[in-house]
Amino acid sequence: MRERYQKKMFITNDIALKSNQRILFFDYLRLFLVFSVIFVHSTVAYAIYGENKWHVFDPVRSIFFDIGSLFSDYFIMAVFFFIAGFFALPSIQKRGILSFIKKKFFRLIVPFILGMIFVIPFAMYIRYLYFYDQSIGFFEYWFFCYWRDINQFMHLWFLPALFIFFLFFAFFYSLKKDFFEKPNKDFSIASGKSLFVFVVLTGLIFYTVRLFLPYDHWVMLGDFYFVQPSRYIVYFSFFLLGILFYRNRIHSRKEKFLKPFPWISLTFLLILMILSLYYFFVNYQYAAFFVFIDSMLRVSFCLSIVMTLLFLFSKYMNFQSVFLQRLSANVYAVYIIHYPFVVALQYYLIDVPLSVFVKFFIVFSVSTIVSFLISEFFLRRLPLLKKLL
């Protein structure tokens, strides 16, 4: 009974993987992550310590939004990259290397280019209105200011970063194909020892990079490409972890270590530790000891959240739902287009005499609903965009 429960609960649905059926709980997990992304973006204008990190700032703010943004920011993209890595191996096995790269280029780079031309300018325009000149029109800004004003890719950074990760994976797959297709039966990435080594190695590299480049620091490569080196270390590690989880999937259900209670308990413990760290040592956040502890806690928290979400969604969300599946089909488009709606609503609500929590609720709910409606009834009905999104 226990073995059957563990097999159903975890991500080793070999029948679905072999028959190319969708694994429903992964779709719903992506949906949850997109809601979380919109949540984080909706909080920043109302967070006390969010200044200089966003496009507009409300005069009234709350520490609750700092806390919510802090923990969501820790794990969201790590889970995204883990999922991308998990499905990278079966995708390249099915398509072949060249077809795999071509598919990822059209799915990631083409939407990125379109987003930089048609989505990001609206958010950057709001920023320009807030900080500089309220008299300028949108098209005037778009034609004469936008490309000089931009200093990062905003939320679209995820797309070229993931494409680069896929290129690295395709390169190593071409060199070590047997490693990926013939897993070692004596080794499981899901064992306690393996995951401990993963946390320590990732945490140490993360810490070392952060000594020279702060966590949120953007670096420009060439004339246009922006990266956050310290974050990329963590994201690439979880991308690789996803690949290894798929590679060793048939053995993971035998691991006694893979049970939900320890991971849920660890998640709550790490939350308390992170809150304590920032409460008692917030004035020392650039000190080496703070960076080291924070790096280890961030990686540990990301791992515990990945494992917890996998268990919870595979146990409670692995079912058919027409409504959830319709929402899930729009996840990618919503991720791309929600950003300017969030920023615009935050801007136009600045002088409205409402509670900061009411403003947040309006921004989050309206931008979410509008983004899904536009995706469902417009964008994904256009033949070209439907193939991309």
LUMNU-118705 format. One record per residue (C-alpha): residue number from 1; residue in three letters; chain; x, y, z. Coordinates in steps of 0.001 Angstrom, whole numbers. Example, Ala and Ser with C-alpha at 12.3 -4.5 7.8 and 13.67 -1.06 7.14 Angstrom:
REM LUMNU-118705
{node 1, "Ala", "A", {12300, -4500, 7800}};
{node 2, "Ser", "A", {13670, -1060, 7140}};
END
This chain:
REM LUMNU-118705
{node 1, "Met", "A", {0, 0, 0}};
{node 2, "Arg", "A", {2788, 2415, 947}};
{node 3, "Glu", "A", {4758, 1632, -2224}};
{node 4, "Arg", "A", {1684, 2240, -4368}};
{node 5, "Tyr", "A", {1029, 5526, -2558}};
{node 6, "Gln", "A", {4593, 6733, -3023}};
{node 7, "Lys", "A", {4585, 5758, -6683}};
{node 8, "Lys", "A", {1351, 7662, -7314}};
{node 9, "Met", "A", {2424, 10635, -5225}};
{node 10, "Phe", "A", {5771, 11298, -6852}};
{node 11, "Ile", "A", {6612, 12311, -10397}};
{node 12, "Thr", "A", {7401, 8893, -11808}};
{node 13, "Asn", "A", {4380, 8504, -14041}};
{node 14, "Asp", "A", {6260, 6391, -16614}};
{node 15, "Ile", "A", {3134, 5517, -18582}};
{node 16, "Ala", "A", {2327, 9186, -19175}};
{node 17, "Leu", "A", {5924, 9978, -20070}};
{node 18, "Lys", "A", {6230, 7124, -22547}};
{node 19, "Ser", "A", {2915, 7754, -24246}};
{node 20, "Asn", "A", {3522, 11530, -24523}};
{node 21, "Gln", "A", {414, 12266, -22477}};
{node 22, "Arg", "A", {461, 15414, -20410}};
{node 23, "Ile", "A", {1298, 15097, -16749}};
{node 24, "Leu", "A", {-1535, 17202, -15438}};
{node 25, "Phe", "A", {-111, 18211, -12097}};
{node 26, "Phe", "A", {2908, 19734, -13826}};
{node 27, "Asp", "A", {530, 21907, -15865}};
{node 28, "Tyr", "A", {-1238, 23001, -12703}};
{node 29, "Leu", "A", {2098, 23613, -10993}};
{node 30, "Arg", "A", {3098, 25968, -13836}};
{node 31, "Leu", "A", {-251, 27698, -13401}};
{node 32, "Phe", "A", {434, 28159, -9695}};
{node 33, "Leu", "A", {3887, 29565, -10478}};
{node 34, "Val", "A", {2497, 32137, -12911}};
{node 35, "Phe", "A", {-12, 33260, -10280}};
{node 36, "Ser", "A", {2970, 33566, -7921}};
{node 37, "Val", "A", {4917, 35680, -10441}};
{node 38, "Ile", "A", {1980, 38085, -10803}};
{node 39, "Phe", "A", {1668, 38123, -7011}};
{node 40, "Val", "A", {5319, 39169, -6596}};
{node 41, "His", "A", {5098, 41869, -9253}};
{node 42, "Ser", "A", {1900, 43158, -7652}};
{node 43, "Thr", "A", {3597, 43550, -4255}};
{node 44, "Val", "A", {6743, 45481, -5149}};
{node 45, "Ala", "A", {5123, 48924, -5412}};
{node 46, "Tyr", "A", {3766, 48433, -1886}};
{node 47, "Ala", "A", {6892, 46965, -258}};
{node 48, "Ile", "A", {8931, 49150, 2088}};
{node 49, "Tyr", "A", {12314, 47941, 851}};
{node 50, "Gly", "A", {11306, 47722, -2809}};
{node 51, "Glu", "A", {12429, 51254, -3657}};
{node 52, "Asn", "A", {14766, 51584, -6660}};
{node 53, "Lys", "A", {13734, 48101, -7759}};
{node 54, "Trp", "A", {10458, 48881, -9462}};
{node 55, "His", "A", {8728, 51262, -11859}};
{node 56, "Val", "A", {6418, 53068, -9420}};
{node 57, "Phe", "A", {6026, 53300, -5647}};
{node 58, "Asp", "A", {2906, 53905, -3655}};
{node 59, "Pro", "A", {3285, 56453, -834}};
{node 60, "Val", "A", {1766, 53943, 1615}};
{node 61, "Arg", "A", {3544, 50615, 1992}};
{node 62, "Ser", "A", {3608, 47579, 4279}};
{node 63, "Ile", "A", {6288, 45200, 5526}};
{node 64, "Phe", "A", {3920, 42302, 4798}};
{node 65, "Phe", "A", {4565, 42775, 1089}};
{node 66, "Asp", "A", {8307, 42666, 1684}};
{node 67, "Ile", "A", {7908, 39304, 3418}};
{node 68, "Gly", "A", {5625, 37890, 741}};
{node 69, "Ser", "A", {7881, 39098, -2047}};
{node 70, "Leu", "A", {11004, 37820, -277}};
{node 71, "Phe", "A", {9875, 34207, -24}};
{node 72, "Ser", "A", {8148, 34097, -3401}};
{node 73, "Asp", "A", {11225, 35544, -5069}};
{node 74, "Tyr", "A", {13331, 32835, -3438}};
{node 75, "Phe", "A", {11691, 29856, -5080}};
{node 76, "Ile", "A", {9490, 30716, -8096}};
{node 77, "Met", "A", {12099, 30731, -10837}};
{node 78, "Ala", "A", {14012, 27802, -9322}};
{node 79, "Val", "A", {10861, 25674, -9688}};
{node 80, "Phe", "A", {10328, 26963, -13239}};
{node 81, "Phe", "A", {13854, 25941, -14225}};
{node 82, "Phe", "A", {13519, 22576, -12485}};
{node 83, "Ile", "A", {10399, 21803, -14530}};
{node 84, "Ala", "A", {12109, 22958, -17737}};
{node 85, "Gly", "A", {15041, 20673, -16983}};
{node 86, "Phe", "A", {12777, 17748, -16169}};
{node 87, "Phe", "A", {11173, 17871, -19620}};
{node 88, "Ala", "A", {14353, 18769, -21525}};
{node 89, "Leu", "A", {15646, 15199, -21709}};
{node 90, "Pro", "A", {12493, 13525, -23112}};
{node 91, "Ser", "A", {12128, 16429, -25543}};
{node 92, "Ile", "A", {15619, 16101, -26988}};
{node 93, "Gln", "A", {15268, 12314, -27128}};
{node 94, "Lys", "A", {12045, 12668, -29096}};
{node 95, "Arg", "A", {13122, 15434, -31505}};
{node 96, "Gly", "A", {16854, 15093, -31886}};
{node 97, "Ile", "A", {19392, 17813, -31115}};
{node 98, "Leu", "A", {18894, 20170, -34079}};
{node 99, "Ser", "A", {15109, 19973, -34026}};
{node 100, "Phe", "A", {15188, 20465, -30245}};
{node 101, "Ile", "A", {17235, 23675, -30566}};
{node 102, "Lys", "A", {15058, 24962, -33409}};
{node 103, "Lys", "A", {11903, 24332, -31373}};
{node 104, "Lys", "A", {13302, 26126, -28328}};
{node 105, "Phe", "A", {14431, 29082, -30448}};
{node 106, "Phe", "A", {10935, 29670, -31810}};
{node 107, "Arg", "A", {9305, 29066, -28435}};
{node 108, "Leu", "A", {11663, 31297, -26441}};
{node 109, "Ile", "A", {13628, 33769, -28531}};
{node 110, "Val", "A", {10866, 34818, -30945}};
{node 111, "Pro", "A", {8396, 35577, -28082}};
{node 112, "Phe", "A", {11243, 37366, -26280}};
{node 113, "Ile", "A", {11838, 39653, -29279}};
{node 114, "Leu", "A", {8115, 40313, -29693}};
{node 115, "Gly", "A", {7805, 40999, -25982}};
{node 116, "Met", "A", {10683, 43482, -26013}};
{node 117, "Ile", "A", {9015, 45331, -28877}};
{node 118, "Phe", "A", {5335, 45219, -27884}};
{node 119, "Val", "A", {5092, 44399, -24143}};
{node 120, "Ile", "A", {7980, 45910, -22173}};
{node 121, "Pro", "A", {7621, 49410, -23732}};
{node 122, "Phe", "A", {4276, 49901, -21962}};
{node 123, "Ala", "A", {5805, 49167, -18542}};
{node 124, "Met", "A", {8863, 51301, -19268}};
{node 125, "Tyr", "A", {6594, 54122, -20426}};
{node 126, "Ile", "A", {4817, 54095, -17056}};
{node 127, "Arg", "A", {8197, 54253, -15344}};
{node 128, "Tyr", "A", {9159, 57248, -17495}};
{node 129, "Leu", "A", {5914, 59013, -16588}};
{node 130, "Tyr", "A", {6479, 58381, -12885}};
{node 131, "Phe", "A", {10134, 59427, -12671}};
{node 132, "Tyr", "A", {10680, 61906, -15499}};
{node 133, "Asp", "A", {8080, 63456, -17784}};
{node 134, "Gln", "A", {4303, 63112, -17537}};
{node 135, "Ser", "A", {3707, 65124, -20703}};
{node 136, "Ile", "A", {5315, 62713, -23155}};
{node 137, "Gly", "A", {3041, 60520, -25285}};
{node 138, "Phe", "A", {3479, 56779, -25572}};
{node 139, "Phe", "A", {4449, 56671, -29235}};
{node 140, "Glu", "A", {6894, 59537, -28776}};
{node 141, "Tyr", "A", {8483, 57636, -25893}};
{node 142, "Trp", "A", {8472, 54376, -27855}};
{node 143, "Phe", "A", {10214, 55829, -30888}};
{node 144, "Phe", "A", {12675, 58219, -29245}};
{node 145, "Cys", "A", {13334, 57082, -25646}};
{node 146, "Tyr", "A", {12590, 53401, -25121}};
{node 147, "Trp", "A", {15756, 51799, -26500}};
{node 148, "Arg", "A", {17958, 54294, -24668}};
{node 149, "Asp", "A", {15990, 53973, -21415}};
{node 150, "Ile", "A", {15938, 50203, -21104}};
{node 151, "Asn", "A", {18486, 48800, -18644}};
{node 152, "Gln", "A", {17342, 45184, -18305}};
{node 153, "Phe", "A", {14893, 42692, -19781}};
{node 154, "Met", "A", {12371, 42926, -16931}};
{node 155, "His", "A", {10511, 39622, -16510}};
{node 156, "Leu", "A", {11421, 38478, -20038}};
{node 157, "Trp", "A", {14989, 37690, -18915}};
{node 158, "Phe", "A", {13704, 34179, -18241}};
{node 159, "Leu", "A", {13298, 33393, -21956}};
{node 160, "Pro", "A", {16860, 33945, -23281}};
{node 161, "Ala", "A", {18293, 32513, -20047}};
{node 162, "Leu", "A", {16330, 29298, -20502}};
{node 163, "Phe", "A", {17333, 29114, -24165}};
{node 164, "Ile", "A", {21011, 29390, -23179}};
{node 165, "Phe", "A", {20513, 26615, -20619}};
{node 166, "Phe", "A", {18945, 24449, -23333}};
{node 167, "Leu", "A", {21933, 25129, -25605}};
{node 168, "Phe", "A", {24346, 24020, -22872}};
{node 169, "Phe", "A", {22270, 20905, -22280}};
{node 170, "Ala", "A", {22130, 20070, -26011}};
{node 171, "Phe", "A", {25915, 20467, -26247}};
{node 172, "Phe", "A", {26616, 18123, -23341}};
{node 173, "Tyr", "A", {23941, 15709, -24532}};
{node 174, "Ser", "A", {25736, 15449, -27880}};
{node 175, "Leu", "A", {28993, 14640, -26059}};
{node 176, "Lys", "A", {27650, 12301, -23351}};
{node 177, "Lys", "A", {24479, 10803, -24767}};
{node 178, "Asp", "A", {24973, 7520, -22922}};
{node 179, "Phe", "A", {25140, 9316, -19583}};
{node 180, "Phe", "A", {21671, 10778, -20096}};
{node 181, "Glu", "A", {20046, 7702, -21614}};
{node 182, "Lys", "A", {21567, 4980, -19422}};
{node 183, "Pro", "A", {21126, 6034, -15782}};
{node 184, "Asn", "A", {23246, 4405, -13111}};
{node 185, "Lys", "A", {20990, 2090, -11109}};
{node 186, "Asp", "A", {23245, 2419, -8078}};
{node 187, "Phe", "A", {22859, 6186, -7953}};
{node 188, "Ser", "A", {19789, 8283, -7195}};
{node 189, "Ile", "A", {19827, 12052, -7292}};
{node 190, "Ala", "A", {16834, 11960, -4939}};
{node 191, "Ser", "A", {18790, 10397, -2062}};
{node 192, "Gly", "A", {19477, 12450, 1030}};
{node 193, "Lys", "A", {23231, 12378, 448}};
{node 194, "Ser", "A", {22953, 13509, -3178}};
{node 195, "Leu", "A", {20621, 16389, -2341}};
{node 196, "Phe", "A", {22852, 17490, 531}};
{node 197, "Val", "A", {25851, 17616, -1819}};
{node 198, "Phe", "A", {23703, 19544, -4323}};
{node 199, "Val", "A", {22807, 22180, -1707}};
{node 200, "Val", "A", {26382, 22564, -447}};
{node 201, "Leu", "A", {27990, 22838, -3885}};
{node 202, "Thr", "A", {25333, 25202, -5261}};
{node 203, "Gly", "A", {25373, 27272, -2085}};
{node 204, "Leu", "A", {29169, 27638, -2091}};
{node 205, "Ile", "A", {29308, 28707, -5742}};
{node 206, "Phe", "A", {26377, 31047, -5170}};
{node 207, "Tyr", "A", {28120, 32557, -2141}};
{node 208, "Thr", "A", {31416, 33011, -3990}};
{node 209, "Val", "A", {29783, 34851, -6893}};
{node 210, "Arg", "A", {27768, 37065, -4512}};
{node 211, "Leu", "A", {30976, 38258, -2841}};
{node 212, "Phe", "A", {31755, 40070, -6090}};
{node 213, "Leu", "A", {28285, 40602, -7581}};
{node 214, "Pro", "A", {25269, 41277, -5308}};
{node 215, "Tyr", "A", {22193, 39099, -5599}};
{node 216, "Asp", "A", {20141, 41596, -7629}};
{node 217, "His", "A", {23036, 43014, -9657}};
{node 218, "Trp", "A", {22579, 43126, -13445}};
{node 219, "Val", "A", {25579, 42797, -15763}};
{node 220, "Met", "A", {25515, 43909, -19390}};
{node 221, "Leu", "A", {27237, 41620, -21888}};
{node 222, "Gly", "A", {27960, 43315, -25181}};
{node 223, "Asp", "A", {25586, 46080, -26202}};
{node 224, "Phe", "A", {22262, 44510, -25294}};
{node 225, "Tyr", "A", {22272, 41290, -23257}};
{node 226, "Phe", "A", {21691, 41584, -19508}};
{node 227, "Val", "A", {22314, 38843, -16923}};
{node 228, "Gln", "A", {22203, 38385, -13158}};
{node 229, "Pro", "A", {25202, 36070, -12621}};
{node 230, "Ser", "A", {24527, 35146, -9004}};
{node 231, "Arg", "A", {20904, 34171, -9665}};
{node 232, "Tyr", "A", {21858, 32256, -12808}};
{node 233, "Ile", "A", {24055, 29966, -10702}};
{node 234, "Val", "A", {21052, 28837, -8666}};
{node 235, "Tyr", "A", {18713, 28595, -11648}};
{node 236, "Phe", "A", {21127, 26541, -13741}};
{node 237, "Ser", "A", {21691, 24191, -10803}};
{node 238, "Phe", "A", {17952, 23544, -10498}};
{node 239, "Phe", "A", {17703, 23129, -14268}};
{node 240, "Leu", "A", {20345, 20384, -14034}};
{node 241, "Leu", "A", {18560, 18907, -11030}};
{node 242, "Gly", "A", {15391, 18600, -13121}};
{node 243, "Ile", "A", {17315, 16777, -15860}};
{node 244, "Leu", "A", {18786, 14345, -13333}};
{node 245, "Phe", "A", {15395, 13748, -11731}};
{node 246, "Tyr", "A", {13993, 12659, -15067}};
{node 247, "Arg", "A", {17100, 10611, -15820}};
{node 248, "Asn", "A", {16739, 8636, -12576}};
{node 249, "Arg", "A", {12967, 8719, -12316}};
{node 250, "Ile", "A", {12356, 4942, -12220}};
{node 251, "His", "A", {14474, 4604, -9068}};
{node 252, "Ser", "A", {13223, 7574, -7075}};
{node 253, "Arg", "A", {10140, 5818, -5701}};
{node 254, "Lys", "A", {12398, 3369, -3851}};
{node 255, "Glu", "A", {13928, 6124, -1780}};
{node 256, "Lys", "A", {12610, 6253, 1765}};
{node 257, "Phe", "A", {13917, 9817, 1893}};
{node 258, "Leu", "A", {11219, 10976, -516}};
{node 259, "Lys", "A", {8355, 11608, 1897}};
{node 260, "Pro", "A", {6320, 14794, 2219}};
{node 261, "Phe", "A", {6463, 15415, 5962}};
{node 262, "Pro", "A", {10240, 16041, 6237}};
{node 263, "Trp", "A", {10172, 18493, 3330}};
{node 264, "Ile", "A", {7147, 20419, 4609}};
{node 265, "Ser", "A", {8697, 20584, 8069}};
{node 266, "Leu", "A", {12022, 21718, 6622}};
{node 267, "Thr", "A", {10259, 24433, 4617}};
{node 268, "Phe", "A", {8670, 25939, 7743}};
{node 269, "Leu", "A", {11956, 25695, 9641}};
{node 270, "Leu", "A", {13807, 27500, 6841}};
{node 271, "Ile", "A", {11151, 30226, 6776}};
{node 272, "Leu", "A", {11754, 30867, 10477}};
{node 273, "Met", "A", {15519, 30893, 9960}};
{node 274, "Ile", "A", {15295, 33319, 7013}};
{node 275, "Leu", "A", {12965, 35666, 8896}};
{node 276, "Ser", "A", {15319, 35601, 11884}};
{node 277, "Leu", "A", {18335, 36304, 9682}};
{node 278, "Tyr", "A", {16725, 39341, 8067}};
{node 279, "Tyr", "A", {15226, 40594, 11334}};
{node 280, "Phe", "A", {18418, 40486, 13400}};
{node 281, "Phe", "A", {21053, 41118, 10719}};
{node 282, "Val", "A", {19339, 43245, 8071}};
{node 283, "Asn", "A", {21963, 45968, 8577}};
{node 284, "Tyr", "A", {24743, 43471, 7791}};
{node 285, "Gln", "A", {23348, 42061, 4551}};
{node 286, "Tyr", "A", {26542, 42856, 2642}};
{node 287, "Ala", "A", {28817, 41251, 5237}};
{node 288, "Ala", "A", {30474, 37969, 4235}};
{node 289, "Phe", "A", {28870, 35942, 7038}};
{node 290, "Phe", "A", {25398, 37200, 6095}};
{node 291, "Val", "A", {25937, 36438, 2399}};
{node 292, "Phe", "A", {27163, 32917, 3232}};
{node 293, "Ile", "A", {24239, 32053, 5505}};
{node 294, "Asp", "A", {21732, 33656, 3157}};
{node 295, "Ser", "A", {23148, 31752, 162}};
{node 296, "Met", "A", {22858, 28412, 1913}};
{node 297, "Leu", "A", {19361, 29205, 3173}};
{node 298, "Arg", "A", {18186, 30336, -267}};
{node 299, "Val", "A", {19353, 27148, -1983}};
{node 300, "Ser", "A", {17969, 24957, 815}};
{node 301, "Phe", "A", {14645, 26765, 743}};
{node 302, "Cys", "A", {14382, 26451, -3043}};
{node 303, "Leu", "A", {15049, 22714, -2817}};
{node 304, "Ser", "A", {12554, 22174, -3}};
{node 305, "Ile", "A", {9894, 24122, -1917}};
{node 306, "Val", "A", {10573, 22155, -5113}};
{node 307, "Met", "A", {10177, 18868, -3283}};
{node 308, "Thr", "A", {7151, 20031, -1281}};
{node 309, "Leu", "A", {5323, 21334, -4352}};
{node 310, "Leu", "A", {6061, 18146, -6294}};
{node 311, "Phe", "A", {4544, 16045, -3536}};
{node 312, "Leu", "A", {1522, 18255, -2950}};
{node 313, "Phe", "A", {649, 18726, -6621}};
{node 314, "Ser", "A", {1277, 15109, -7598}};
{node 315, "Lys", "A", {-957, 13926, -4745}};
{node 316, "Tyr", "A", {-3779, 16475, -4794}};
{node 317, "Met", "A", {-3705, 18033, -8279}};
{node 318, "Asn", "A", {-3255, 15065, -10622}};
{node 319, "Phe", "A", {-6801, 15070, -12017}};
{node 320, "Gln", "A", {-8782, 16174, -15052}};
{node 321, "Ser", "A", {-10317, 19655, -14918}};
{node 322, "Val", "A", {-11509, 21449, -18038}};
{node 323, "Phe", "A", {-11307, 24837, -16330}};
{node 324, "Leu", "A", {-7781, 24342, -14949}};
{node 325, "Gln", "A", {-6586, 22920, -18239}};
{node 326, "Arg", "A", {-7907, 25965, -20101}};
{node 327, "Leu", "A", {-6092, 28220, -17662}};
{node 328, "Ser", "A", {-2940, 26124, -17944}};
{node 329, "Ala", "A", {-2973, 26424, -21727}};
{node 330, "Asn", "A", {-2605, 30205, -21341}};
{node 331, "Val", "A", {200, 30193, -18771}};
{node 332, "Tyr", "A", {3020, 31080, -21154}};
{node 333, "Ala", "A", {1191, 33963, -22806}};
{node 334, "Val", "A", {34, 35321, -19441}};
{node 335, "Tyr", "A", {3593, 35262, -18120}};
{node 336, "Ile", "A", {4696, 37395, -21064}};
{node 337, "Ile", "A", {1877, 39974, -21157}};
{node 338, "His", "A", {847, 40526, -17513}};
{node 339, "Tyr", "A", {3708, 42892, -16637}};
{node 340, "Pro", "A", {2469, 46203, -18120}};
{node 341, "Phe", "A", {-1019, 45664, -16673}};
{node 342, "Val", "A", {459, 45324, -13184}};
{node 343, "Val", "A", {2629, 48441, -13532}};
{node 344, "Ala", "A", {-140, 50556, -15110}};
{node 345, "Leu", "A", {-2657, 49674, -12385}};
{node 346, "Gln", "A", {-124, 50467, -9661}};
{node 347, "Tyr", "A", {566, 53836, -11282}};
{node 348, "Tyr", "A", {-3046, 54914, -11706}};
{node 349, "Leu", "A", {-3968, 53803, -8172}};
{node 350, "Ile", "A", {-1259, 55904, -6487}};
{node 351, "Asp", "A", {-3540, 58850, -5659}};
{node 352, "Val", "A", {-6666, 56775, -5043}};
{node 353, "Pro", "A", {-7566, 56884, -1307}};
{node 354, "Leu", "A", {-7702, 53140, -692}};
{node 355, "Ser", "A", {-5973, 50795, 1709}};
{node 356, "Val", "A", {-2651, 49485, 428}};
{node 357, "Phe", "A", {-4030, 45950, 752}};
{node 358, "Val", "A", {-7084, 46844, -1338}};
{node 359, "Lys", "A", {-4818, 48358, -3987}};
{node 360, "Phe", "A", {-2719, 45207, -4051}};
{node 361, "Phe", "A", {-5823, 43046, -4420}};
{node 362, "Ile", "A", {-7086, 45182, -7307}};
{node 363, "Val", "A", {-3721, 45091, -9081}};
{node 364, "Phe", "A", {-3282, 41339, -8632}};
{node 365, "Ser", "A", {-6819, 40276, -9512}};
{node 366, "Val", "A", {-7449, 42670, -12412}};
{node 367, "Ser", "A", {-4074, 42126, -14092}};
{node 368, "Thr", "A", {-4467, 38358, -13728}};
{node 369, "Ile", "A", {-7991, 38245, -15132}};
{node 370, "Val", "A", {-7250, 40661, -17987}};
{node 371, "Ser", "A", {-4090, 38779, -18965}};
{node 372, "Phe", "A", {-5881, 35423, -19094}};
{node 373, "Leu", "A", {-8801, 36871, -21069}};
{node 374, "Ile", "A", {-6524, 38517, -23637}};
{node 375, "Ser", "A", {-4522, 35319, -24003}};
{node 376, "Glu", "A", {-7555, 33033, -24285}};
{node 377, "Phe", "A", {-9773, 35123, -26547}};
{node 378, "Phe", "A", {-7229, 37008, -28638}};
{node 379, "Leu", "A", {-3554, 36032, -28641}};
{node 380, "Arg", "A", {-3935, 32260, -28794}};
{node 381, "Arg", "A", {-6552, 32545, -31523}};
{node 382, "Leu", "A", {-4023, 34129, -33886}};
{node 383, "Pro", "A", {-2469, 31290, -35931}};
{node 384, "Leu", "A", {1157, 32457, -35636}};
{node 385, "Leu", "A", {1008, 33325, -31939}};
{node 386, "Lys", "A", {-841, 30124, -31099}};
{node 387, "Lys", "A", {2193, 28159, -32331}};
{node 388, "Leu", "A", {4553, 30298, -30275}};
{node 389, "Leu", "A", {2466, 30565, -27096}};
END
